[in-house]
Amino acid sequence: MARLIGLILSLTLSGSALATIGDACQSNDDCGKKEHCILEFNQGYCAQFDCSEETSCSSNAKCMAPDASFTVCLKKCSKNSDCRTGYRCYEQGVCLP
């Protein structure tokens, strides 16, 4: 029931059922067109892979290179309260579990 209420609220507030970068997800279908669901993260995490620079991410995201083999857009933050429950703002300025 709580999930249904959350879905209704997100539809009402955003006009769309799709999550954005940093939002919870259960599959790629829950995320935006260019985003993928990282199921290994707590309650899933919508992210965009293969960013080349900050401008290729949405305005609420930051392009990061966790290692030399890939890049990913993650939710931007400046404090823990910018992140959803179960996540915190790391010194790189992104929300992670």
LOROPA-227849 format. One record per residue (C-alpha): z, x, y negated; residue in one letter. Coordinates in steps of 0.02 Angstrom, whole numbers, plus 50000, padded with zeros to 5 digits. Layout:
BEGIN
ZXYA;...
***
This chain:
BEGIN
500005000050000M;500445014149878A;498745022149913R;497855005749874L;498815004049710I;498365022049666G;496525018649700L;496545002949594I;497395012249451L;496135026549460S;494695014149456L;495455005149308T;495885020649208L;494365031449246S;493015018949288G;492635028949444S;493365030849618A;492915049349625L;494275062249602A;494035077249487T;494445095649512I;496255097649566G;496465079649624D;497005074649800A;495655070649929C;495405067250113Q;493545071650122S;492115078050014N;491655059749980D;493255057849878D;492725071549755C;491375072649622G;489545075949663K;489675095049652K;491445096349722E;492165098849895H;493845094149970C;494935108850023I;495895100550164L;496995115650195E;497895112450029F;499325099950018N;498545082250016Q;496825090149991G;496135097849831Y;494455094249750C;493615110449698A;491875116649653Q;491255132349740F;490015145549682D;490385145549496C;489645160249401S;490595158949237E;491865147849148E;490485136549079T;489895131649254S;491565122749285C;492055106349202S;493125107349045S;494725104349146N;494365118649267A;494275137549273K;493125148649377C;494105160549488M;493575174149611A;494935174849745P;493965189049826D;492255197149811A;491425184849931S;491595168449835F;492065159649673T;492875142649647V;493275130949502C;495125126249502L;496115114549389K;496645122949226K;498455122649170C;499665130549048S;501285123749123K;501875116249287N;501845098449219S;499945100049199D;499825100349389C;500075086149512R;501625084449621T;501765098349749G;500755110649643Y;501235123049508R;500365132449369C;500095150649414Y;499935164949289E;498035164449308Q;498115147249225G;497655136649376V;498565123549481C;498865128249663L;500075122849801P;
***
